[in-house]
Amino acid sequence: MCKQFIKNLTNKEKILVLLIPSFYLFLAALRTTIMSPEHYEYQFFWDHHKYIYMAENPFQYHLAPYCWRILNPLIVYLLPFGTTNDFFILTSLTLFFSSLMVYYLLRILKFETEYAITGLIIFLGMGWIIKYNIYDFWLTDSLLNVFILLLYLSLIRKKDVALSLLLATGVLVKETVLFIAPLYYTFNTEKLVSPKLILKNVFLVLPALSVFLVVRLAIPGLNGNPAYIGSLPPELQNITYNTNSYDIVEFVLSFHIQYPLYKMVAIVISAYGIIPLLFSVLGIKKNIKIFYIYFPIIIISLLQLFYAVNLPRLLAISFWPILLMGVNGIKYISTKYNISVYWFIFTAVTIPIINLLSKYTIMIQGRIQLFIIVSAMLLFTFHKLYKRVSIESNISRQV
């Protein structure tokens, strides 16, 4: 199917699809401060130290949950170019592949080339997926996004075996890949409750749950072992905020309102960008079915607002349904009001470009994004009025 898809692409489309993400990711690498060992933030006791240690000492780290996220560091361990270079190469390749996957998914969902390009540009403008992962290229996020997009592809194509295998492999990247599992039910059900389908959903997730448990038995978490923790370098001893405790029950019970509503809205806008969010709402009539299919991952993702930290990065796990509804909304508005799709491309492309203006900016502020949209609307209105006046003027001259 993929070969046939590539074969059907025009040469112009192939060049665009390869060139746009390649060129932008190259510029983003130049225009992002990268947390290399020379960077002043590298010394902080953050996640990257755990993954570096795991890449250089496979299966030897035992603080949960990092010690169970073995696939990304293991790939780095197998690469021959040095730890820093290998992490950066892996992140760059996975970001590029994710970009291609976004375009591919939009095209197989029957979006025309121009709308798929719009979606690709919106994706590249999602700073917490692109620029943040270039900045902190040690993380598992970019590889996780590849698995998530492949899982969506298997759901769309109804490839149950592929779905099960991807989930089973994905839990070795990061356990949050299991958030995608409930979507098998919403993708396939025709009624609210279907016991047979629920059972099949559970059956398909069993291999992933088995891997999830086996890796925890094979690599025990020693968070409660003072002797082991004391044997580690200081940068490896803490899980978060000067604690090495990892209690999932305590984690769930910490559920509370962390921020006022306006702050949560700002976090959501930062995570996804205002363009896909706005057009998801404006195209709500066409997006109800999409929301129904994807609502488990959207809700699970948004619930992180009530217990997690580093939120825009974590919310980005549900970027695909937001992007999909955004592009669908753009197509709806474009078709209904006879607005050229190139106006939307012009508006969308300003976000990733402005993200590059500062090496220290991950995602431009929501008010700047809103200003861009309002400016584009005013420019479009002026263009329409000018065109109308010109037509009327020509008619009056002919008369």
C-alpha positions, 0 to 999 in steps of 0.5 A: 500500500505504501509503495503504491502511494509513493508511486502515485505521487507526482514528482513535484509532490515527492520533492515538496514532501521531502524538502519541506521537513528536511529544510525546516529541521535543518534550520531548526537545528541551527536556530535552537539552543541544543543541550549538548554537554557544553550547554549550561543546562546540561549540568542540571539533574534532569532526565537526559542523564538517565538516558545517557547512562542507560545508553552507555550501560545497557540494563544497568540502571534501576530507578523507575520509570526511566529504567524501563524505557530501554529501546531508545537508549539501546538503539543509541548503544548500537550506533557507532558515532558516539553517545551525543552524536547518536542521540542527535542522529536518532532524534533528527531521523525520527522527527523527519520520519514523523513529518513524513508520517503526518503527510502520509496519514493525511493523504490516505485519509483523502485530503488533497495535496494542499491540505496535507501540506498545510497539516505538515506545516502545522506539525512543524510549527508545533514547537514542543514536538520539533524545537523542544526535542531538538533542544533536549535531543536525549529524550524518548519523545521523538521515537515515541511519536513515531510509534504513535503515528504508526499505531494510528496508521495500523488503526486506520488500515485495520491492521490488528496484528501490526497494532498489537506488535507496535504496542508491545514494542512501544512500551519499551520506548515509553509506557504512555504508548498504552494511552493509544490502546483504547482507540481500537474500540472507538475506531471499530465500534458501532455502538456504545457497549460491545462486549465482544469488541472490548474482549478483542481490544483486551486480547490485542493489548495483552502482548504489550501488557506482557512486555510491560510486566516482563521488563519490570521483572527483568529490570527491577526498580530499586527506588526504595533501596538506599544502598543502590541509590547511594552508589549512583552519581548525584545526577542519577539519584533523583526521579523528579524534584529531589525525590527518588520515589515512584509510587503510581498510586500516590501519583494518581492520588495527587490529582488536583487543580494545579492551575487556574483556567486561563493558565490551563488554556495557555498550556494547551495553546502552547502544546498544540498551537492556536491554528489547529485548535481554532479550526478544530472548533470552527469545523466542529460540524465536520469534526464530531466523528473524528473527536468521537474516535479519538476522544480517549487519547484527547481526554487522557492527555488533557487529564495530565493538566491535573497531576503532571509537570512539564505539561506542554511537552506531555500534552503533545502526545495527542497532537495527531487528533488535534492536527487532524481536526484542525486540517479538517476544519480548514478544509471545511471553512475553505470549501464553505466560504470559497477561500483559497487553501493558500491563505491557510498555508500562508497563515500556518507557515508563519508559526514555524518561521517565527519559532526560528527567530529566537534560539531560545523560543520553543513555541511563540506565545498564544497572543502572537499566534492570535495576532498572526491569525487576525492579521491574515484575516484582515489581509484576506478581507482587504484582498477581497474588497480590493478585488471587488472594487477592481471588478466593479471599476472595470464594469463601470468603465465598460459601461 
